[in-house]
């Protein structure tokens, strides 16, 4: 299972990276949307864990770009966000996120939320 973890907050990104690597997953990090697009363009991923609120290029722009690319449109994208109002979650799903994980999240909850995607990817 190869996961791209995208978050401009170093602590959030490192926490998710550490937890997923402990599960035996391969993890690549990106500190923002533009870096995420570069990584997505040059590597294959089974899943993208994507922060929504980032400077310069937010997760909403990244997921729209990803969904418009025929090579990448089927890669599952999970929002990793503090935006938890029902309308916000509905909007995230409408623009292409497959799932929403609410920050803050425990290590166990993060793994539990992502396990179904690992099972689908065979990892």
matplotlib code that plots the C-alpha trace (Angstrom):
import matplotlib.pyplot as plt

x = [0.0, 1.6, 0.1, 0.7, 0.2, -0.3, -0.5, 1.2, 1.3, 4.5, 3.1, -0.1, 1.9, 4.6, 2.0, 0.1, 3.3, 4.6, 1.3, 1.0, 4.6, 4.2, 1.4, 4.0, 2.6, 4.9, 4.4, 5.5, 5.0, 4.1, 4.0, 1.4, -0.8, 1.8, 4.2, 1.4, 0.8, 4.4, 4.5, 1.3, 2.7, 5.9, 4.8, 1.9, -0.2, -2.9, -4.3, -4.0, -4.5, -5.1, -5.4, -8.1, -6.9, -3.4, -1.8, -1.2, -3.1, -5.7, -6.9, -10.0, -7.9, -5.7, -8.6, -10.2, -7.0, -6.6, -10.2, -9.6, -6.6, -7.5, -4.5, -5.3, -9.1, -9.6, -7.1, -9.0, -8.6, -9.4, -9.8, -7.9, -9.5, -11.0, -14.0, -16.7, -20.0, -22.4, -22.5, -18.7, -18.4, -21.1, -19.2, -16.0, -17.7, -19.3, -15.9, -14.3, -13.1, -14.0, -14.0, -13.5, -11.4, -11.9, -8.9, -7.9, -7.8, -6.3, -3.7, -6.2, -9.0, -6.7, -5.7, -9.3, -10.6, -8.0, -8.1, -11.0, -8.9, -6.0, -8.1, -9.4, -5.9, -4.7, -2.4]
y = [0.0, 3.3, 6.4, 10.1, 12.1, 15.8, 18.4, 21.8, 21.3, 19.4, 17.7, 16.5, 15.2, 13.5, 11.9, 10.3, 9.3, 7.6, 5.8, 4.5, 3.4, 1.5, -0.4, -1.4, 1.0, 2.8, 6.6, 9.6, 13.1, 16.4, 19.7, 21.3, 21.0, 21.9, 19.3, 16.8, 17.2, 16.8, 13.6, 12.3, 13.0, 11.0, 8.0, 5.6, 5.7, 3.5, 6.3, 10.0, 11.4, 15.1, 18.1, 20.5, 23.9, 24.7, 27.9, 28.4, 25.3, 23.7, 20.1, 21.0, 22.2, 19.1, 16.7, 18.5, 18.2, 14.6, 13.7, 15.5, 13.3, 10.0, 8.2, 9.3, 9.7, 6.4, 6.9, 7.1, 10.5, 10.9, 14.5, 15.0, 18.1, 20.1, 21.1, 19.0, 20.7, 18.5, 21.0, 21.1, 17.3, 17.1, 19.6, 17.6, 14.5, 16.3, 17.7, 14.2, 13.1, 9.5, 9.8, 12.5, 12.0, 14.7, 16.3, 15.8, 12.0, 9.3, 6.9, 4.0, 6.0, 7.0, 3.4, 2.3, 4.8, 3.9, 0.1, -0.3, 1.4, -0.8, -3.9, -2.7, -2.1, -5.5, -4.0]
z = [0.0, -1.1, 0.4, -0.4, 2.8, 2.0, 4.8, 5.2, 9.0, 9.8, 12.9, 11.3, 8.3, 10.4, 12.7, 9.8, 8.1, 11.3, 12.0, 8.5, 8.2, 11.5, 9.7, 7.0, 4.4, 2.1, 2.6, 0.6, 2.0, 0.4, 2.3, 0.0, -3.0, -5.7, -4.2, -4.1, -7.9, -8.6, -6.6, -8.2, -11.6, -11.0, -8.8, -8.4, -5.2, -3.9, -1.7, -1.1, 2.4, 1.7, 3.9, 2.7, 4.0, 2.7, 1.4, -2.3, -3.5, -1.2, -1.2, -3.1, -6.0, -5.8, -5.8, -8.8, -10.7, -9.8, -10.9, -14.2, -15.0, -16.7, -15.2, -11.6, -11.5, -9.8, -7.0, -3.7, -2.0, 1.7, 3.1, 6.3, 7.7, 10.6, 8.3, 9.9, 9.3, 7.4, 4.4, 4.3, 4.3, 1.6, -0.5, -0.1, -1.3, -4.2, -5.5, -5.5, -2.1, -1.4, 2.4, 5.1, 8.3, 10.9, 12.7, 15.4, 15.0, 17.1, 15.6, 16.0, 14.3, 11.4, 10.7, 11.2, 8.7, 6.1, 6.4, 4.0, 1.3, 2.0, 1.7, -1.7, -2.9, -1.6, 1.0]

ax = plt.figure().add_subplot(projection="3d")
ax.plot(x, y, z, "-o")
ax.set_aspect("equal")
plt.show()
